[in-house]
Amino acid sequence: MSTLTIDIRSLRDTLDDAVQVMERLEYSQPHISFESPELLWKILTGKRWEILRVMTAAGPLALREIARRVGRDVKSVHLDVHALLDAGLIERQDNGFVFPYDAVHVNFLLKAG
């Protein structure tokens, strides 16, 4: 397992880095970038962070088990799990949903406009 880095950067910068990694044929640490702080907070709400926390290093979990661990109803957890799937933060496997990282590092700088 490894650490997932989440940051805020332009699509152009993200694509440029991906091209460099592919040209050098070297391993890159897992990385997910959001275009803006607003988009990051729209996707990673407090309840979704809690889902990631209980899934970290837990292996595949059924939707009902995720709901039980966060103390929420299955329907609302279902919506949040699918938002995390759509964002590429978790994966669906035959035996459940998995967050395939043992840690998350969030990296961004807030400065005056």
ABEGO torsion letter per residue (X at the ends): XBBBBBBBBBAAAAAAAAAAAAAAGBBBBBBBBBABAAAAAAABBAAAAAAAAAABGAEBBBAAAAAAAAGBBAAAAAAAAAAAAAAGABBBBAAEBBBABABBBBBBBBBBX
